């Protein structure tokens, strides 16, 4: 059931979203292109970020954390049985 009243923040979002879109395409993307060029990378201290490779990922490799059980199962020796 709806009351028919618009949320005032939604109206603000309608006005702000186009400004954010324009800022991304007209300011930040060209700025990133200049900063990320190989000649300018040292000036701006830019470090390229590699993409995540799902094919070669091994669990725990990057964080050192694995999901293996910390407890080892001890084998039962047959000599201890009566």
N, C-alpha and C positions, 0 to 999 in steps of 0.2 A: 504494500500500500504506500503510495507516495503522496506527499502533501502538496506538491506543485511549487514549492519554494526552492529557489536556487541557492546553493551555498555561495556566499560572497567570495570565498577564496577561489572557487572554481572560475568565477568571472575574472578575478585578478590573473589567474593562470592563463586564461585565454589571451590576455593582453601581454603578458610577459613571455610566453612561449615563442612567439615570432621574433621578439627581440633577441632571445637567446640563440635561436636558430641562425639569425643573421650575424650575430657576433661570432658564432663558431665558424661559419663559412667565410666571412669577410675579414676577420681579425685573427682568430686563433689557428686556423689551419694554415694560412700563409705564414704566420709567425713560426709555427712548428716546422714548416718546410725549410725556412731559412736556417733555423737553429739546428736541424738535424742533418744538414749537408756536411759532408766529410771535412771540408775546409773550415767550417765554422764550429764544429763540434767541440774542439778544445777551448775556444773562446767562451762558449756558453756552458761548458762543463756538461755537455749532453752525453749520456750513455745510452746506446741503443738497447732496447729490451727485446730479447728473442721470444718468439712465440713458443707456446707449450706444445711439445711433441708427444702426443698420446701413444704413438707407436712404440717409442723406446723408453717410456717411463717405467721405472721400477719403484715399487712402494718403499718408502722410507729413505730413498736415495737423497732427496734434497733436504729433508728435515732431520734425518737420523733416527726417526721414530718408526718403529715397525709394529705390526699387530700380531706378532708371534707371542705365544704363551710363555711367560717367564718361568714356568715350571716344567721340568722334564719328567717324563713318565719313566719310572724305574722298572727295569725288567725283574720279574719274579724268578728267583733261582729255584731250580728243581730240587736242590740239596736241602733247602729249608723245609720242604714239605715232608710230613711224617709218613 
